[in-house]
């Protein structure tokens, strides 16, 4: 009797299990629907909180720099042993815009940042910013262009550049060849015409006439240029960020560098 009824028992057991699973799935779906709205609100609030904090930081910087007698037109951020953190480094662009710094350059002696600059570019483009701000990326410009595009009414503009250890030597070598060629063809009449100003103009022809960095900030307690643009940094002020690490750098560290720069008195060899 038991043997004859076994298939029916098995069928009933399977049916019971299927019903139980279906009830559990429906309960899980109802639980997800109940919590989806709160999850969505939490994500929106988190994004809004981050954006609000970013705007507050920028407003704080914009207000603080009004007390400064001078602000660098060009700031360079130097990486030493630090591994590039593209999101964190991108904050320097927003802080510079808020401070009125028109040119921001990043230097990585390993060349990693220059090779992967698009990771920072993609992150910055996803962030909301004022319609009156323009961020111009020199790697995106045509190498044949000697001048930057017109500003076209933007209230603030930051020009972003990336450099590696090969750039300083390469630019000096190219400038030397140009000047030598000028001496040969007579466009430069005499060796005495080769001045600091001529070298400056020749170098700037290859970098969209971006001014030399007036301030360079670095991480850690040891100042090392790591071969960064030897000609362009001859008058640059080097200031430590005084942050424990790249991940912990904030707007206060950036502002501290600007305040230290404002106190510097450049004598230009006098």
N, C-alpha and C positions, 0 to 999 in steps of 0.2 A: 504493500500500500504506500509506504514511504517513498519507495523507488519510483512508483508511477506518478506521485505528486511532486517529485523533486524539480522537474522543469518549471512547473507553475510557481513554486516557491522562489526559485531563482529569478524568474521574470518579475515577480512582485518585489523582490529585494532590489533588483536593478531599477525598477520604476520608482521605488521609494527614494533611492539614492539620487536619481535624476531630479526628482521633485525637490529634494533637500538642497541640491546644488543650485537649482534654478532660483529657489527662495533666497539663498545666500547671495547670488549674483544680483538679484533685484534689490536686496537690502543694501548691498555695496553701492549700486548705482544711485539709489536714493540718498545715501550718505554723501556721495561725491557731489550730487546736485545741491544738497543743503549747504555744503562747505565751499562750493566753487565760487560763490559770490564773495565770501569773506576772504578767500585766497586772492581773488582778483583785486579786491579793495586793498589788501595788504601789499600786493606787488605795486599797485599804483601809488599808494602812500609812500612806499619805500623809494620809488623813482622820484616822486615829487619831493620827498625829504632830501634826497641827494642833490636834486637840481636846486632846491631852495638853499641848501647849504653852500653850493657852488656860487650861486648869485650873491649870497651874503658875504662870502669870502672876497669875491671880486669887488663888491661895493666897499668893503673894508679897505682893500688895497687902494682903490681909487681915491678914497677919502684920505688915507694916510699919506700918500705921496704928495698931496697938496702942501705939506709942510716942508718938503725938500727943496733946496735951492737948485739942484740939478738932478736930472734923471738920465741914465745912459740911453743913447739912441739904439745901441746894439749890445746885446748880452749874449755871452756864450756859455753853454752848460757843458762842462767837461766830465766825461766818465773815465774813471781809473780802473780799478779791479772790479767795479760793480757790474753785475749782469743787467743789461737794459730791461727796464720795466716800462713798457711803452705807454701804458695808461697813466702811470705816475709822472713820467717825463712830459706827457702831454699837458699836465697841469701848468707847466712853466709857460706854455703858449697862452693860456687863458689869463694867468696872472700878469704876464707881460702886456697883454692887451689892456687889462684894467689899469696898469701902471703907466701906460702911454709909451712903452718901449716898442719901437717900430720894427726892429730886426732881432730875431732869435736864431742862434746857431747851436747845433748839437755836435759835439766832437767825441768820437769813440776811437781810441787808438787801435782797436781790433777790427774796426770797419763793419762790425755787426749792425750797428744802428743805421749806418748809411745804406747798407744793403737791404735792410728790412724796414726802411722808413715808411713804406705803405701801411704797415701795421698801426703806426701812430696816426697816419693820415686818415685811415678808415675809422679809427676811434674818435678822432676830433670831429669828423664830418657827421657822426651819429649824435653828437651832443648839440643841444639847443643853445643858441647864442643870439645876441642882439643883431637885428637886421642891419644896423649901421656898422657892423664889424666885418672886415675882410681878412681872410687868412690866405696868404699866397705861398705856394710851395715851389721853391726854385727847381727841384728835380723834375717838376711837371712842365717847366718852361722849355722852349726850344734852345738848344745850345748856341744857335747862331744869333739869338737875340742878345744885344749888348745892354739894353735898358729894360727896366721893369715896366710892366703894363701900367697905364694910367690908373690913378686911384678911383676915378669915376664917382666921386661924391660920397664915398664911405667915410664915416666919422672917424673910425680908427682902423688901422691896418697893421698886421704883423706879417713880416716876410720870413719864412722858415727855410733854413738851409741845414745841410748835413755834410760833415767833413770827416775824412779819415786820414791816416798818417801819410798817405801818398799825395794828398792834395797840396801840402806846402811845398814839397820838393818839385812836384810836377808844375805848379804854377810859377815858381821861381825859374825853372828851366825854360818854360815857354816864354816868360818875360825876357829872359836873357837872349833867347833866339830872336825875338822881335826887335829888341834894341840893337843887337848885332847886325841884323838885316837892315835896319834903318841907317846905321853907320855906313854900310856898304853901298846902299843905293842913294845916299845923300839926303834922305829925308831928315836925318839927324846930322847936322853939319860937322860937329866936332865932339870929341870925347868929353869935353868940359860941359856939354849939354846934357850929359847923363847925370841927372840929379835924383835926389830922393823923391821929389815930386813926379818926375818922369816915370820912375819905377812904380810909384803908387798908381798913376794913371794907367800904366800898362797892365798891372795886375788887376785893377778894377774892371778893365775891359772884359776880362774873362769871368767876372763874378757879378755881372749886372750892375756894376758901380755901387755895390753895397758897401757902406762905410766899415772901417775896421772896428772890431769889438772894443768897446770902452771898458766893459766889465766882463770878467770871466769868473764863474762860480764853480767850486769843486767840492767833492765829498771827502770826508776824512780829515785828518790833521796834517797830512803831508801834501805840500803843493808840488805837483809835477806836471809839466806841460805835455808830456808824452808825445813830443814832436809836433805839437799843434801849430800850424801856420806860422812859422818863425818870423816872417816879415810883418804880418798883420798884427801880431800881438806885442810888438816892441813897446807900445805905449799903454797896453792894457793893464787895468788894475785887477789883481787876483784876490778873491775873497772867499773864505770857506763858508759853506752853508751851515755848518755847526749842527747838522742833524745826525743822529746816531747811525742812520742808514738811508738809502734811497727810498725805501718803503715808508719811512717815517717823516720825510720832508713835508713841510706844510707851508701855507702862506706866510706864517710868522718868520720862518727861516728866510724866505725869499725877501720879505720886507727888510729884515735885518741886513741883508746884503746891500740893498738899495740905500739904506741909511748909512752904512759904512762907506759906500762909494761916494755919497754926497759929502762926507767929511774929508775925503781925500783931496789933497792939494797937489796937482801935477805941475812940476817945475820944468819938464821937458829939457832936462840936462843943465838947467841954470843953477 
